[in-house]
Amino acid sequence: MIRAVFFDFGGVLTETCWDLKVMADLIYKAFKENNIELPPEFEQVFMKVMEERWIRVLKTQREERLEDILMDILHILNIPYNKNAVDLAIDYIMDAPFCIVRKEAKTVLEELRKMGIKMGIISNSPIAFHERVLAKHGLLEYFDAIIVSCEVSYRKPHPKIFEIALEKLGVKASESIFVGDAPAIDIPGAKKVGMKSVLIKYGDPAITKVDQYITASDPIEPDYIIENLSEIIDIIRKENKVS
């Protein structure tokens, strides 16, 4: 009996939720508003360091916070740390203008709620903008828990982040389904703790780069593969033997 559905965020509830160019522009803007002109090379260094840290956390499965990464970038460029500018930059990025919510998301979440299904989010991210994005689109009320790697240290596929989410919702792994878009991260992570797994085929474009850096020694197949988020409704009905 499935009692809970956990979703990844970027690429699942949203079509995309990551744009380093937009993030760099927002940081430029925040610093300029604090009378600090970042050098022309900032964007290039920002993108390079973010890519390096992303590759590193893919391997360590321990998250690194965006604030800390930004501090390191400022140090590399010999720019004095300015708390007001950094805080404003983080606030601008928290608005996540680069997040595009799937058009079918609200309908799916409403139907799951009618079915009595608990819902949660398990997301890898160096910044926790999820609640703000969901609230902006009228979706926050549907979720019983939102677990973000930068707040719990562990990243998918590490079992700890899934265990934290299960405990928050008060459900067993065998009573839960996880919907993700990263075959090498989301599927083995969910399956190894005993959850059913669903892979959405057309996820965040950024995820396509994951396979360049990590290769699963024992590839794990998802229980289901979907093309549209709305397909999760029929999967729950099938699992719970409801017509």
C-alpha positions, 0 to 999 in steps of 0.5 A, spaced: 500 500 500 503 506 497 501 512 502 506 517 500 509 520 494 516 523 494 518 528 488 525 530 486 524 538 485 528 540 478 526 536 472 520 533 476 516 538 479 519 543 475 521 542 467 528 546 469 531 549 475 538 551 474 541 556 470 548 559 472 548 565 467 542 567 471 545 566 478 551 570 476 547 576 473 543 576 480 550 576 484 552 582 479 546 585 481 546 584 488 554 587 489 552 593 484 547 595 489 552 595 495 556 599 491 561 593 489 563 592 482 565 585 480 570 584 475 568 582 468 572 575 469 567 573 475 562 570 471 567 565 468 570 563 475 563 562 478 561 557 472 568 554 473 568 553 481 560 551 481 562 546 476 568 543 480 564 543 486 558 539 482 563 534 480 565 533 487 559 533 491 556 527 486 562 523 488 562 525 496 554 525 496 555 531 501 552 537 499 556 544 499 552 550 501 552 556 495 554 561 501 560 558 502 562 557 495 560 564 493 565 566 499 571 561 496 570 565 489 570 572 492 577 569 495 579 567 489 578 573 486 581 577 492 574 581 493 573 582 500 567 579 503 561 583 504 555 580 508 550 585 505 552 583 498 552 576 499 545 576 503 542 580 497 545 575 492 542 569 496 535 572 496 535 574 489 537 567 487 532 564 492 526 567 488 529 562 482 526 566 476 530 560 472 525 555 475 519 553 470 514 549 474 510 543 470 504 545 467 500 539 470 504 539 477 498 542 481 493 538 478 497 532 479 498 534 486 491 536 487 489 529 485 494 525 490 491 529 496 484 527 494 487 520 494 489 521 501 497 520 499 502 524 503 507 528 499 514 530 500 520 533 496 527 530 496 532 535 492 539 536 491 541 543 491 546 548 494 540 553 496 533 551 499 529 556 494 524 550 494 519 553 499 519 560 496 518 557 489 512 553 491 509 558 494 509 563 488 505 558 484 500 556 490 503 549 491 507 549 498 500 547 501 500 540 498 507 538 501 508 535 508 515 535 508 521 538 504 528 535 504 533 539 501 541 537 501 544 543 503 539 543 510 541 536 511 548 535 509 547 529 505 545 528 497 542 523 493 543 517 492 546 517 500 541 513 503 541 518 509 537 523 505 531 518 504 531 516 511 530 523 513 524 524 509 521 517 510 521 519 518 519 526 517 512 523 513 512 517 518 512 512 513 516 506 511 520 505 505 515 500 502 509 504 503 513 510 498 514 511 491 520 516 489 519 520 482 526 522 479 529 524 473 536 522 474 537 515 473 544 514 476 542 518 482 535 518 484 533 511 482 539 507 486 538 512 492 530 510 492 531 503 491 537 501 496 532 504 501 526 500 499 522 505 496 519 504 489 522 508 484 519 512 478 523 515 472 521 521 468 524 521 461 524 528 460 527 532 466 532 537 467 537 538 461 543 539 466 542 532 469 544 529 462 551 531 464 551 527 470 553 520 466 560 524 464 562 524 472 559 518 475 557 511 472 553 506 476 557 499 477 551 496 478 545 500 474 539 499 477 532 500 473 526 504 475 520 500 477 516 505 472 518 510 467 514 516 465 513 521 460 508 526 463 508 527 471 500 526 471 502 518 469 504 517 477 496 517 478 495 511 475 501 508 478 499 509 485 492 506 483 495 500 480 500 499 486 494 500 491 489 496 486 484 502 486 480 502 479 
